[in-house]
Amino acid sequence: MLGDTLARTLPRLRAEAESRMRATCSITRPIGEPDPVTGEREHAPVWSGKCRVKSVASRVQSSVDVVTAAVTRVSDEVHIPVNVGPILVGDVITITAVEDPRLARIVGTIYRVTSLHEGNDTTAQRLPVERLA
């Protein structure tokens, strides 16, 4: 059965996915009430470790007046190991290091988790994010 084969293979597939996580990040969770003066909140640590930052392009139909066109939207995802969490919408991810010197500019980038991409038999948690800074 395919399900049995997948169950036996899944640990190796997860290890393969983690081998592609060549950046590190920290994940924190906003807690308490915002400061009345600055509007900032305290953050509690959730997890820190390996991750992968990926831009994802999707084509959508867009209508403007009488013209319909395909538009490509690019959004970001941060991939982390399956066994991390729980991660919640609103958690904040900061990229702390990257192996590839061409991507050094993303160190310090801060994202907010916008939704959770859940499923069975996944090889990584793929977190849709929005860039904060």
Contacts in CASP RR format, 6 or more apart in sequence:
PFRMAT RR
TARGET T0000
AUTHOR 0000-0000-0000
METHOD contacts of the structure
MODEL  1
MLGDTLARTLPRLRAEAESRMRATCSITRPIGEPDPVTGEREHAPVWSGK
CRVKSVASRVQSSVDVVTAAVTRVSDEVHIPVNVGPILVGDVITITAVED
PRLARIVGTIYRVTSLHEGNDTTAQRLPVERLA
6 121 0 8 1.000
7 121 0 8 1.000
10 121 0 8 1.000
10 123 0 8 1.000
13 123 0 8 1.000
14 81 0 8 1.000
14 82 0 8 1.000
14 123 0 8 1.000
14 124 0 8 1.000
16 123 0 8 1.000
17 79 0 8 1.000
17 123 0 8 1.000
17 124 0 8 1.000
18 50 0 8 1.000
18 81 0 8 1.000
18 124 0 8 1.000
20 52 0 8 1.000
20 79 0 8 1.000
21 50 0 8 1.000
21 51 0 8 1.000
21 52 0 8 1.000
21 79 0 8 1.000
21 80 0 8 1.000
21 81 0 8 1.000
21 124 0 8 1.000
22 50 0 8 1.000
22 52 0 8 1.000
22 98 0 8 1.000
22 99 0 8 1.000
22 100 0 8 1.000
23 50 0 8 1.000
23 51 0 8 1.000
23 52 0 8 1.000
23 53 0 8 1.000
23 95 0 8 1.000
23 96 0 8 1.000
23 97 0 8 1.000
23 98 0 8 1.000
23 99 0 8 1.000
23 103 0 8 1.000
23 106 0 8 1.000
24 48 0 8 1.000
24 49 0 8 1.000
24 50 0 8 1.000
24 51 0 8 1.000
24 95 0 8 1.000
24 96 0 8 1.000
24 97 0 8 1.000
24 98 0 8 1.000
25 48 0 8 1.000
25 49 0 8 1.000
25 51 0 8 1.000
25 78 0 8 1.000
25 80 0 8 1.000
25 93 0 8 1.000
25 94 0 8 1.000
25 95 0 8 1.000
25 96 0 8 1.000
26 45 0 8 1.000
26 47 0 8 1.000
26 48 0 8 1.000
26 49 0 8 1.000
26 93 0 8 1.000
26 94 0 8 1.000
26 96 0 8 1.000
27 45 0 8 1.000
27 46 0 8 1.000
27 47 0 8 1.000
27 48 0 8 1.000
27 80 0 8 1.000
27 84 0 8 1.000
27 87 0 8 1.000
27 91 0 8 1.000
27 92 0 8 1.000
27 93 0 8 1.000
27 94 0 8 1.000
28 43 0 8 1.000
28 44 0 8 1.000
28 45 0 8 1.000
28 46 0 8 1.000
28 91 0 8 1.000
28 92 0 8 1.000
28 94 0 8 1.000
29 43 0 8 1.000
29 44 0 8 1.000
29 46 0 8 1.000
29 88 0 8 1.000
29 90 0 8 1.000
29 91 0 8 1.000
29 92 0 8 1.000
30 41 0 8 1.000
30 42 0 8 1.000
30 43 0 8 1.000
30 90 0 8 1.000
30 92 0 8 1.000
31 41 0 8 1.000
31 42 0 8 1.000
31 43 0 8 1.000
31 44 0 8 1.000
32 41 0 8 1.000
32 42 0 8 1.000
33 41 0 8 1.000
34 40 0 8 1.000
34 41 0 8 1.000
35 41 0 8 1.000
43 92 0 8 1.000
46 85 0 8 1.000
46 87 0 8 1.000
46 91 0 8 1.000
47 80 0 8 1.000
47 84 0 8 1.000
47 85 0 8 1.000
47 87 0 8 1.000
48 96 0 8 1.000
49 80 0 8 1.000
50 80 0 8 1.000
50 81 0 8 1.000
51 78 0 8 1.000
51 79 0 8 1.000
51 80 0 8 1.000
51 93 0 8 1.000
51 95 0 8 1.000
52 78 0 8 1.000
52 79 0 8 1.000
52 124 0 8 1.000
53 76 0 8 1.000
53 77 0 8 1.000
53 78 0 8 1.000
53 79 0 8 1.000
53 95 0 8 1.000
53 103 0 8 1.000
53 106 0 8 1.000
53 109 0 8 1.000
54 76 0 8 1.000
54 77 0 8 1.000
54 78 0 8 1.000
54 79 0 8 1.000
54 126 0 8 1.000
55 74 0 8 1.000
55 75 0 8 1.000
55 76 0 8 1.000
55 77 0 8 1.000
56 74 0 8 1.000
56 75 0 8 1.000
56 76 0 8 1.000
56 77 0 8 1.000
57 72 0 8 1.000
57 73 0 8 1.000
57 74 0 8 1.000
58 72 0 8 1.000
58 73 0 8 1.000
58 75 0 8 1.000
59 70 0 8 1.000
59 71 0 8 1.000
59 72 0 8 1.000
59 73 0 8 1.000
60 70 0 8 1.000
60 71 0 8 1.000
60 72 0 8 1.000
60 73 0 8 1.000
61 68 0 8 1.000
61 69 0 8 1.000
61 70 0 8 1.000
61 71 0 8 1.000
62 68 0 8 1.000
62 69 0 8 1.000
62 70 0 8 1.000
62 71 0 8 1.000
75 128 0 8 1.000
75 129 0 8 1.000
75 130 0 8 1.000
76 111 0 8 1.000
76 128 0 8 1.000
76 129 0 8 1.000
76 130 0 8 1.000
76 131 0 8 1.000
77 117 0 8 1.000
77 126 0 8 1.000
77 127 0 8 1.000
77 128 0 8 1.000
77 129 0 8 1.000
78 93 0 8 1.000
78 111 0 8 1.000
78 113 0 8 1.000
78 126 0 8 1.000
78 127 0 8 1.000
78 129 0 8 1.000
79 124 0 8 1.000
79 125 0 8 1.000
79 126 0 8 1.000
79 127 0 8 1.000
80 87 0 8 1.000
80 124 0 8 1.000
80 125 0 8 1.000
80 127 0 8 1.000
81 124 0 8 1.000
81 125 0 8 1.000
82 122 0 8 1.000
82 123 0 8 1.000
82 124 0 8 1.000
82 125 0 8 1.000
84 125 0 8 1.000
87 113 0 8 1.000
87 116 0 8 1.000
87 125 0 8 1.000
87 127 0 8 1.000
88 113 0 8 1.000
88 116 0 8 1.000
89 113 0 8 1.000
89 114 0 8 1.000
89 115 0 8 1.000
89 116 0 8 1.000
90 112 0 8 1.000
90 113 0 8 1.000
90 114 0 8 1.000
91 112 0 8 1.000
91 113 0 8 1.000
92 110 0 8 1.000
92 111 0 8 1.000
92 112 0 8 1.000
92 113 0 8 1.000
92 132 0 8 1.000
93 110 0 8 1.000
93 111 0 8 1.000
93 112 0 8 1.000
93 113 0 8 1.000
93 127 0 8 1.000
93 129 0 8 1.000
94 108 0 8 1.000
94 109 0 8 1.000
94 110 0 8 1.000
94 111 0 8 1.000
95 106 0 8 1.000
95 107 0 8 1.000
95 108 0 8 1.000
95 109 0 8 1.000
95 110 0 8 1.000
95 111 0 8 1.000
96 107 0 8 1.000
96 108 0 8 1.000
97 107 0 8 1.000
98 104 0 8 1.000
98 106 0 8 1.000
98 107 0 8 1.000
108 133 0 8 1.000
109 131 0 8 1.000
109 133 0 8 1.000
110 131 0 8 1.000
110 132 0 8 1.000
110 133 0 8 1.000
111 129 0 8 1.000
111 130 0 8 1.000
111 131 0 8 1.000
111 132 0 8 1.000
112 129 0 8 1.000
112 130 0 8 1.000
112 132 0 8 1.000
113 127 0 8 1.000
113 128 0 8 1.000
113 129 0 8 1.000
114 128 0 8 1.000
114 129 0 8 1.000
114 130 0 8 1.000
115 128 0 8 1.000
116 125 0 8 1.000
116 127 0 8 1.000
117 125 0 8 1.000
117 126 0 8 1.000
117 127 0 8 1.000
117 128 0 8 1.000
END
